[in-house]
Structure formats: structure tokens, C-alpha cells
């Protein structure tokens, strides 16, 4: 079944389901995982400079039978590379490792004091058509407001931690109003969603795994989701989301699981 896409604020089409690579070791494991995901039907791959696996991601793309133009590829500029000149250099390093001459999406990985200078560099790269869309990651509303007060180009995407225990509804609403697509990392809470009784019940009701219920909930919320796995069967399972629908009543029940619990860092307290 054809996967849905979302139209970003500059008209670029972004697949709603992506393949995440956080903590996947570089080399053959990353290459094989990416190749497998692409051959199973994924067309969106997410990595980052700090993951240390951009080389493996690029190799997996080359080993697959999928043309580069048919893949939506994302990477991110790391905190140590914030600033105008350093961002430009970091971008070139990422392209070299990935073995490509353009990106579909480039993100500021975490908000830092040099956000504005970093964004200026990204706007330049976008203007040079070396990136199809630019965005941010882990930005709270106040980070976005600060950037929006100075930027020429509104971010196309904000990638944040998003799952049933952390719905960040105010941030989701803010991004919708500003035309910023929300994208969720850690959608399965590092496996913790498997232990939530409601999700187990819904899994039985829909004859789907807990993972599939959660990822389908993401997509119905209008949030791009990027689960990751290195196991073929799990990679396949995580993309079988488009032949069922969660009822509005059950969507609200999942929404109500929100407790504000994070599996990662709060962007206001992240100092790396």
C-alpha cells in the first residue's frame, strides 16, 4: 500500500513514515538495516552527524535498488558545529559521508545560543538548492519564537520526542499554526509502550501489535514518525500501518495517556 506524505510549507513532499538510525552502529549493520528498510518500502531515512553512522546510511542507500531521488534523506548539524562558518563546513562533511550532493532535510539537532547564526547558514544552503527543506529538532515554543523573530525562512519541520506519554499538545498546536510539520522521535519509548495496559487492549482489539497501534496513532495525529530497528521482521512490522484506522474514541484514549514523561533530555536542560 502506498505510504502517505505530508506537504511541507515550501511544497516538498515528506513521507509520514521514516526509518530511524539512532544508536545503530556504523558500518555493515547500518548499511544492511537501511538497505532492508528501503527494499521493504521505506522511502524516508533519518540520521544525524552525532550518530556517527552517516557513512553506513549512505552505503545502504547505494546498495539498495532505490534511486536517490526517490529517497527522503535527513541529517542534523550537531551542537559543537553551531555557528555560520562551522555549520557550512559540517554540512559538507555530512554530504561527503553520505555520498550525496544534496539533502532533503537538514535540521538543527538541539537548540543552542548560536541558533540564529546556524540558521543563517542553513538558509544560504537552502538558497543554493543544496537542501530541499530546512528545519529544527527538539525546539520548545520559546526556541521557535526566538528563531521566527529573526529568520527569513520558517522551519519546515520540528523533530521532537513524541509518544503516548509525551504528546506535547501545546507545541503540536503551535507548530500547526505556524505551518511547521511535527516529527516524532522515540515513538515507542525505547520499548516502554509495550507495558501500557490500554495499548495492550487496543492491540488485541485491532489485531495489531502495540508498536503498530502507536505508530498508527502518530500518523493519524498528523505527526511524522521514525521508528528504528535492525531486525528485518520488526522493520517490516513497523511499516504495516496503512490498512487499518484507529477510531476517534480510541485516539482520545491514547491521548489521555500523556504524563509528560520523557525518555530523553528536556531541550531546556541539554548541555552537550
C-alpha positions in Angstrom: 0.0 0.0 0.0 1.3 3.4 -0.9 2.5 5.4 2.1 1.1 8.9 2.8 3.1 12.0 2.6 2.8 15.4 4.1 3.3 18.6 2.2 5.8 20.9 3.9 5.5 24.6 4.0 7.6 25.0 0.9 5.7 22.4 -1.1 8.1 19.5 -0.6 6.5 16.1 0.0 7.8 14.3 3.1 6.8 10.6 3.8 4.9 10.3 7.0 6.8 7.2 8.0 10.6 7.2 8.2 13.4 4.8 9.2 15.4 6.0 12.2 19.0 5.1 12.8 19.8 6.5 16.3 22.3 4.2 18.0 22.6 1.9 15.0 26.4 1.1 14.8 28.1 2.5 11.7 29.3 0.1 9.0 27.6 -3.1 7.9 24.9 -3.1 10.5 23.7 0.4 9.4 24.1 -0.3 5.7 22.2 -3.5 5.9 19.4 -2.0 8.0 18.9 0.9 5.6 19.1 -1.3 2.6 16.5 -3.7 4.1 14.2 -0.8 5.1 14.3 0.7 1.5 13.7 -2.7 -0.1 10.7 -3.2 2.2 9.2 0.1 1.1 10.5 2.9 3.3 11.4 6.0 1.4 12.5 8.2 4.3 15.7 7.7 6.2 16.8 9.8 9.3 20.3 10.1 10.6 22.5 12.8 12.3 26.1 13.7 12.4 26.4 12.8 16.1 25.0 9.3 15.4 28.4 8.5 13.7 26.7 6.4 11.0 26.2 8.7 8.1 28.7 6.6 6.1 26.8 3.4 6.7 23.5 5.2 5.8 25.0 6.3 2.5 26.3 2.8 1.8 22.9 1.3 2.5 21.3 3.7 0.1 23.8 2.8 -2.6 23.4 -0.9 -2.0 19.7 -0.7 -2.4 17.8 -0.7 -5.7 16.1 2.6 -4.9 17.1 5.7 -6.8 18.4 8.6 -4.6 15.7 10.9 -6.0 13.1 8.6 -4.5 14.5 8.7 -1.0 13.8 11.5 1.5 17.1 11.8 3.4 17.6 13.8 6.7 20.6 14.5 8.8 21.3 17.1 11.5 24.0 19.6 12.5 25.5 18.8 15.9 25.8 21.2 18.8 29.6 21.7 18.5 29.2 22.8 14.9 26.7 25.7 15.6 27.7 29.0 14.0 27.7 30.2 10.5 31.0 29.0 9.1 31.1 25.8 11.2 27.6 24.8 10.0 28.6 25.2 6.4 31.7 23.0 7.0 29.7 20.4 8.9 27.1 20.2 6.1 29.9 19.4 3.6 31.3 16.7 5.9 27.8 15.1 6.2 27.3 15.2 2.4 30.7 13.6 1.9 30.0 10.8 4.4 26.5 10.2 3.0 27.9 10.2 -0.5 25.3 12.5 -1.9 25.3 16.0 -3.3 22.1 17.3 -1.6 19.9 16.6 1.4 16.1 16.5 1.5 16.0 17.9 5.1 18.7 19.4 7.3 17.9 20.0 11.0 19.5 21.9 13.9 19.8 19.0 16.3 19.3 20.8 19.6 18.6 24.5 20.4 21.8 26.4 21.4 22.7 30.1 21.8 24.0 30.2 18.2 20.7 29.1 16.7 20.4 32.2 14.6 23.8 32.1 13.0 23.4 28.4 12.3 20.0 29.0 10.7 21.5 31.7 8.5 24.0 29.2 7.2 21.2 26.7 6.5 19.1 29.4 4.8 22.1 30.0 2.5 22.4 26.3 1.7 18.7 26.1 1.0 19.0 29.1 -1.3 21.8 27.3 -3.1 19.5 24.4 -3.6 21.7 22.0 -1.7 18.9 21.3 0.7 15.3 20.8 -0.2 14.0 21.8 3.2 15.4 23.1 6.5 14.1 22.6 10.0 14.9 22.1 13.7 14.8 19.4 16.3 14.0 19.5 20.0 12.7 23.1 19.9 10.2 24.2 22.5 7.8 27.0 21.7 10.1 29.7 23.1 13.0 28.4 21.0 10.8 28.6 17.9 9.6 32.1 18.8 13.1 33.3 19.1 14.1 31.8 15.7 11.0 33.0 14.0 11.7 36.6 15.2 14.9 36.7 13.2 14.6 34.1 10.3 13.8 34.7 6.7 12.6 31.1 6.1 10.2 29.5 8.6 11.4 26.0 9.6 9.7 23.3 7.6 9.9 20.6 10.4 10.4 20.4 14.2 11.5 16.9 15.2 10.8 16.2 18.9 10.3 13.4 21.3 6.7 12.3 20.8 4.8 9.3 22.1 1.7 8.5 24.2 3.3 9.6 27.4 4.6 12.8 25.9 2.1 14.3 23.5 3.3 18.0 23.8 -0.1 19.2 22.6 0.7 22.9 23.0 3.8 22.5 20.9 1.9 20.5 18.3 -0.8 23.2 18.1 1.8 26.0 17.8 3.6 24.2 15.0 0.3 23.7 13.1 -0.5 27.4 13.4 3.0 28.3 12.1 3.0 25.7 9.3 5.8 23.7 10.8 5.5 19.9 10.4 6.0 18.0 13.7 8.1 14.8 13.5 8.4 12.4 16.4 11.5 10.5 17.7 11.4 7.7 20.2 7.8 6.9 19.2 7.9 3.5 21.1 9.6 5.0 24.2 12.5 2.6 23.9 10.0 -0.3 24.2 8.2 1.0 27.2 4.9 1.3 25.3 4.7 -2.5 25.3 3.9 -2.4 29.1 0.9 0.1 28.9 -2.3 -1.8 29.6 -4.5 0.3 27.4 -2.2 -0.2 24.4 -2.2 -4.0 25.0 -6.0 -3.9 25.0 -6.1 -1.9 21.8 -3.5 -4.3 20.3 -6.0 -7.1 20.8 -8.9 -5.1 19.6 -7.3 -4.1 16.3 -5.4 -7.4 15.9 -2.2 -5.4 15.6 1.0 -5.2 17.7 1.3 -2.5 20.3 4.0 -0.9 18.1 1.7 -0.7 15.1 -1.1 0.8 17.2 1.3 3.6 18.5 2.8 4.3 15.1 -0.7 4.5 13.5 -1.7 6.9 16.3 1.2 9.1 15.4 0.3 9.2 11.7 -3.4 9.9 12.5 -2.2 12.8 14.7 -0.5 14.2 11.7 2.9 13.6 13.2 5.7 12.1 11.0 7.2 9.1 12.8 10.6 7.4 12.6 10.8 4.1 14.4 14.1 2.2 14.2 15.1 -1.4 14.3 17.9 -3.6 12.9 15.8 -6.7 12.6 14.1 -7.4 9.3 10.8 -8.6 10.7 10.5 -5.6 13.0 11.4 -3.2 10.3 8.7 -4.8 8.2 6.1 -4.8 11.0 6.7 -1.1 11.7 5.6 -0.1 8.2 2.4 -2.2 8.1 0.3 0.7 9.2 -1.8 1.8 6.3 -4.5 -0.8 6.1 -6.3 -0.1 9.4 -7.5 3.0 11.2 -7.9 3.8 14.9 -11.3 5.1 15.9 -11.7 8.7 17.2 -12.7 7.4 20.6 -9.6 5.2 20.9 -7.4 8.1 19.6 -8.6 10.2 22.6 -7.9 7.3 25.0 -4.3 7.1 23.8 -4.0 10.9 24.0 -5.1 10.7 27.7 -2.0 8.5 28.5 0.1 11.7 28.4 2.0 12.3 31.7 4.9 14.5 30.3 7.3 11.5 30.8 10.5 11.8 28.7 12.8 9.0 27.7 15.4 11.6 26.5 16.6 15.0 27.6 14.5 18.1 28.1 15.8 20.6 25.5 16.0 23.3 28.2 18.4 21.2 30.2 20.5 19.6 27.4 24.1 20.9 27.7 26.1 18.8 25.3 
